[in-house]
Amino acid sequence: MTTIVIYIAISVTCLTILGVIDPKRSGQQKARHQQKAVGLKSLLRKTLVLISLLPGIWLLMGLEGAYFLIWFGIVTIAGWLVALLLQTRAG
């Protein structure tokens, strides 16, 4: 049971970092929206996505279906909460 808590913490931490560094959610939207993320930032985003998904892959490979569903549900809700808390108002 401790393992699933660690997996959830890893995934939610990565999702939170992804939400914070997203240029569309920051105050630099107008300046950076047209520029494509290249180099280190792009690599960082891809790495964070991979790290956030790895616990789910490990749970599926270990045939831990119930723990996978718990992980998936909590990470999905946490992702929505991160998006909600970091939203910017249009205008």
MARMARDREN-812128 format. One record per atom (N, C-alpha, C, CB): residue in one letter; x, y, z. Coordinates in steps of 0.2 Angstrom, whole numbers, padded with zeros to 4 digits, always signed. Glycine has a CB too. Layout:
BEGIN
aXYZ
...
//
This chain:
BEGIN
m+0004-0006+0000
m+0000+0000+0000
m+0004+0006+0000
m-0005+0000+0006
t+0010+0006+0003
t+0015+0012+0003
t+0017+0013-0004
t+0020+0010+0008
t+0018+0008-0008
t+0021+0009-0015
t+0016+0013-0019
t+0022+0002-0018
i+0009+0012-0018
i+0005+0015-0022
i+0005+0023-0020
i-0003+0012-0021
v+0006+0024-0014
v+0006+0031-0012
v+0012+0035-0015
v+0006+0032-0004
i+0018+0031-0015
i+0024+0034-0018
i+0022+0035-0026
i+0030+0029-0017
y+0019+0030-0029
y+0018+0031-0036
y+0013+0037-0037
y+0015+0024-0039
i+0008+0038-0033
i+0004+0043-0034
i+0007+0050-0033
i-0002+0043-0029
a+0012+0050-0028
a+0016+0056-0026
a+0020+0058-0032
a+0020+0056-0020
i+0023+0053-0035
i+0028+0054-0041
i+0024+0057-0047
i+0031+0048-0043
s+0018+0054-0048
s+0014+0056-0054
s+0011+0063-0053
s+0009+0051-0055
v+0009+0065-0047
v+0006+0071-0046
v+0011+0077-0046
v+0002+0071-0039
t+0017+0075-0043
t+0022+0080-0043
t+0024+0082-0050
t+0028+0077-0039
c+0025+0077-0055
c+0026+0078-0062
c+0021+0082-0065
c+0028+0072-0065
l+0015+0081-0064
l+0009+0084-0067
l+0009+0092-0064
l+0002+0081-0065
t+0011+0093-0058
t+0011+0099-0055
t+0016+0103-0059
t+0011+0099-0048
i+0022+0100-0059
i+0028+0104-0062
i+0026+0106-0070
i+0034+0100-0062
l+0023+0101-0073
l+0021+0102-0080
l+0016+0108-0080
l+0018+0096-0083
g+0011+0108-0076
g+0007+0114-0076
g+0010+0120-0074
g+0001+0112-0071
v+0015+0120-0070
v+0018+0127-0068
v+0022+0129-0074
v+0022+0126-0062
i+0026+0125-0078
i+0030+0127-0083
i+0027+0128-0090
i+0036+0122-0084
d+0021+0127-0090
d+0017+0127-0096
d+0017+0135-0098
d+0010+0124-0096
p+0019+0136-0104
p+0020+0143-0106
p+0013+0146-0107
p+0024+0144-0112
k+0008+0142-0109
k+0001+0145-0110
k-0002+0146-0104
k-0003+0139-0114
r+0000+0144-0098
r-0003+0145-0092
r+0000+0151-0088
r-0004+0139-0087
s+0006+0152-0090
s+0010+0158-0087
s+0008+0165-0090
s+0018+0157-0087
g+0011+0170-0087
g+0009+0176-0089
g+0013+0178-0095
g+0012+0181-0084
q+0017+0174-0098
q+0021+0175-0104
q+0017+0172-0110
q+0028+0172-0104
q+0010+0171-0110
q+0007+0168-0115
q+0007+0172-0122
q-0001+0168-0113
k+0007+0178-0122
k+0007+0182-0128
k+0014+0181-0131
k+0005+0189-0127
a+0019+0182-0127
a+0026+0182-0130
a+0028+0175-0132
a+0031+0184-0125
r+0026+0170-0129
r+0029+0163-0130
r+0024+0158-0134
r+0031+0160-0124
h+0018+0161-0134
h+0013+0156-0137
h+0014+0154-0145
h+0006+0159-0137
q+0017+0159-0148
q+0019+0158-0155
q+0026+0154-0156
q+0019+0164-0159
q+0030+0154-0151
q+0036+0151-0151
q+0035+0143-0149
q+0041+0154-0147
k+0039+0139-0153
k+0039+0132-0151
k+0044+0130-0146
k+0040+0128-0158
a+0042+0126-0141
a+0047+0125-0136
a+0052+0120-0139
a+0043+0121-0130
v+0058+0122-0138
v+0063+0118-0141
v+0069+0117-0136
v+0067+0121-0147
g+0073+0112-0137
g+0079+0111-0133
g+0077+0108-0126
g+0082+0117-0132
l+0080+0111-0121
l+0079+0109-0114
l+0072+0108-0111
l+0084+0113-0109
k+0068+0114-0113
k+0061+0114-0110
k+0057+0108-0113
k+0058+0121-0112
s+0058+0107-0120
s+0054+0102-0123
s+0056+0095-0120
s+0055+0102-0131
l+0063+0094-0119
l+0065+0088-0117
l+0063+0087-0109
l+0073+0088-0117
l+0063+0092-0106
l+0060+0092-0099
l+0053+0090-0099
l+0061+0099-0095
r+0049+0093-0103
r+0042+0091-0103
r+0041+0084-0105
r+0038+0095-0108
k+0044+0081-0110
k+0044+0074-0112
k+0046+0070-0106
k+0048+0073-0118
t+0051+0071-0103
t+0054+0067-0097
t+0049+0067-0092
t+0060+0070-0095
l+0046+0073-0090
l+0041+0073-0085
l+0035+0069-0086
l+0039+0080-0083
v+0032+0069-0093
v+0027+0065-0095
v+0028+0058-0094
v+0025+0067-0102
l+0034+0056-0096
l+0036+0049-0096
l+0037+0047-0088
l+0043+0048-0099
i+0040+0051-0084
i+0040+0049-0077
i+0033+0049-0074
i+0045+0054-0073
s+0029+0053-0076
s+0022+0053-0073
s+0018+0047-0075
s+0018+0059-0075
l+0020+0044-0081
l+0016+0038-0083
l+0019+0031-0081
l+0016+0038-0091
l+0026+0031-0079
l+0029+0025-0077
l+0026+0021-0072
l+0036+0027-0076
p+0024+0025-0066
p+0021+0021-0061
p+0015+0017-0063
p+0018+0025-0055
g+0011+0020-0068
g+0005+0016-0071
g+0007+0010-0075
g+0001+0020-0075
i+0012+0011-0079
i+0015+0005-0083
i+0018+0000-0078
i+0021+0008-0087
w+0021+0002-0073
w+0024-0003-0068
w+0018-0007-0065
w+0028+0000-0063
l+0013-0004-0063
l+0007-0007-0060
l+0004-0012-0065
l+0002-0002-0057
l+0003-0010-0071
l+0000-0014-0076
l+0005-0020-0077
l-0001-0011-0082
m+0011-0019-0078
m+0016-0025-0079
m+0016-0030-0073
m+0023-0022-0081
g+0015-0027-0067
g+0015-0031-0061
g+0008-0035-0060
g+0017-0027-0055
l+0004-0034-0064
l-0003-0037-0064
l-0007-0034-0058
l-0002-0044-0064
e-0006-0028-0056
e-0009-0025-0050
e-0015-0021-0053
e-0004-0021-0046
g-0020-0024-0055
g-0026-0021-0058
g-0029-0016-0053
g-0030-0025-0061
a-0030-0018-0047
a-0034-0014-0042
a-0030-0008-0041
a-0036-0018-0036
y-0023-0009-0040
y-0019-0003-0038
y-0018+0002-0044
y-0012-0005-0036
f-0018-0001-0050
f-0018+0003-0056
f-0024+0008-0056
f-0018-0001-0062
l-0030+0005-0055
l-0036+0009-0055
l-0036+0014-0050
l-0042+0004-0054
i-0034+0013-0044
i-0033+0018-0039
i-0028+0023-0041
i-0031+0015-0032
w-0023+0021-0044
w-0018+0026-0046
w-0021+0031-0052
w-0011+0023-0048
f-0024+0027-0056
f-0027+0031-0062
f-0032+0036-0060
f-0030+0026-0067
g-0036+0034-0055
g-0042+0038-0053
g-0039+0044-0049
g-0046+0035-0049
i-0034+0043-0045
i-0032+0049-0041
i-0028+0054-0045
i-0028+0046-0035
v-0024+0051-0050
v-0019+0055-0054
v-0024+0059-0059
v-0014+0051-0058
t-0029+0056-0061
t-0034+0060-0066
t-0037+0066-0062
t-0039+0055-0068
i-0039+0064-0056
i-0042+0070-0052
i-0037+0075-0050
i-0046+0067-0046
a-0031+0073-0049
a-0026+0078-0047
a-0024+0082-0053
a-0020+0074-0044
g-0024+0079-0059
g-0023+0083-0065
g-0028+0088-0066
g-0022+0078-0071
w-0034+0086-0065
w-0040+0091-0066
w-0039+0097-0061
w-0047+0088-0065
l-0037+0095-0055
l-0036+0100-0050
l-0030+0105-0051
l-0035+0097-0043
v-0025+0102-0054
v-0019+0106-0056
v-0021+0111-0061
v-0013+0102-0058
a-0025+0109-0066
a-0027+0113-0072
a-0032+0118-0069
a-0031+0109-0077
l-0036+0116-0064
l-0041+0121-0062
l-0038+0127-0058
l-0046+0118-0057
l-0033+0125-0054
l-0029+0129-0049
l-0025+0134-0053
l-0026+0126-0044
l-0022+0132-0059
l-0017+0136-0062
l-0020+0139-0069
l-0012+0131-0065
q-0027+0139-0069
q-0030+0142-0075
q-0029+0150-0075
q-0037+0140-0075
t-0029+0152-0081
t-0028+0160-0081
t-0035+0162-0085
t-0022+0162-0086
r-0036+0168-0083
r-0043+0171-0086
r-0041+0174-0092
r-0046+0176-0081
a-0046+0173-0097
a-0045+0176-0104
a-0047+0183-0103
a-0050+0172-0109
g-0043+0187-0107
g-0045+0194-0107
g-0039+0198-0107
g-0049+0196-0102
//
